[in-house]
Amino acid sequence: MTGRCRSIAVLLHLSLKIMTVQTRATVERHPFRTHDRRLESIAERVLDRERLSFDDGVILYQSSDLLAVGWLANWVREQMHGNVAYFNVNRHINPTNVCVAACRLCAFGRKKGSDGSYTMALEQAWETAASGYTEAVTEFHIVGGLHPDLPFEYFLDLVAGLKERFPLVHIKAFTMVEVAFLAKRAKLSITETLVKMKAAGVDSLPGGGAEIFADRVRHIICDHKIDGKEWLETARIAHGLGLRSNATMLYGHIENDEDRVDHLLQLRALQDETGGFQTFIPLAFHPENTALGHLTTTTGMTDIRQIAVGRLLLDNFAHIKAYWQMMTPKIAQISLRFGGDDIDGTVVEEKIYHDAGATTPQGLQRRGLMRLITEAGREPVERDTLYRSVTRTEDTFTVAV
Ligand code: V47
């Protein structure tokens, strides 16, 4: 083929590709359009439900056409969930903020005995749980610091006591980091630790502590935590024992786009293996009162892009959560058009983000969450932790199984 013929062939191929993308897209209300040529082949593969590569991920992060990236993520989201957007009625409980890790990213953890440190007695933790119960929570979300002295039994008793008092409530407790720490303290394997937690009443695990898996970044933001491999291995073991979990990614600090893509693809690879992740939650770094306080906060555009890229790369995750407490209710609403299908729950009392400068409310009521979703043009569905829909009567709830 001469050089001229080759150029014509390439041009023809490209126009055909664009036509295919546009033809497929015309079934949608708004056709796919982009001024970023690099998104065209990505669009074609997204619409064919093909897996995206590492390089695609970097392009999605770097593209100047965020609306086109969002269009694609929204397309996938609507294929998976139609017009539904999920929320839940939950309560956060942070039994202690005492922590040996001293992560630079964190404003919540305190050294033992220092100003502002606290550890709840078990009765106090159970009372705290009850104090958000007026709307009949379906989930307790429990995470805390890595306390140097609290015995493993404290955590088992905490969970068992909650189950005894609130048998209908799903207990989503302890990040992979806490599990690994407690295992070491109790001189047990990860498997033994999780088996005991499950027997005490832990039903699933939250997604925290994943941060960014790349060692270079982890050494700076959370040097004393388990590394990325250990986080993934702990999740693998939990999934193997039938405990589902979430997965997070902390962005907006010192990581780069390649670190973010690497993080997402490691989650995707583990999900291929176990299928145990329920939802992905990108978490924006809040710098106030942390050792990285000189960094700026993320902007709305960056936050929305995380949701969209998460939806596009994590093709084997059912849900992408736009956590309203972290994103603000307004950005969470917009995220429901950029790939997100969940805004999390009532929360009631939040410490980790508020210690780091979050200005969002401590909690929202059920009707407030429904209003956010409805006004984003989506249909609110109350879910339990396992994404089963919840039907309420005046003073109780039932979960469709
Ligand atoms: O692991 C800590 C992050 C996580 C800061 O699974 C910070 O449903 C920003 O994991 N700025 C805890 N982020 C929260 C978490 C979570 C939240 C909501 C729902 C679920 C779920 C999980 O918060 C930590 C860490 O990654 N974090 N400090 C900070 N200054």
Boltz pocket constraint, residues with backbone or C-beta under 6 A from the ligand:
constraints:
  - pocket:
      binder: B
      contacts: [[A, 105], [A, 106], [A, 107], [A, 108], [A, 143], [A, 175], [A, 205], [A, 206], [A, 207], [A, 208], [A, 209], [A, 210], [A, 211], [A, 246], [A, 247], [A, 248], [A, 250], [A, 281], [A, 283], [A, 284], [A, 285], [A, 286], [A, 287], [A, 288], [A, 290], [A, 323], [A, 344], [A, 352], [A, 353], [A, 356]]
      max_distance: 6.0
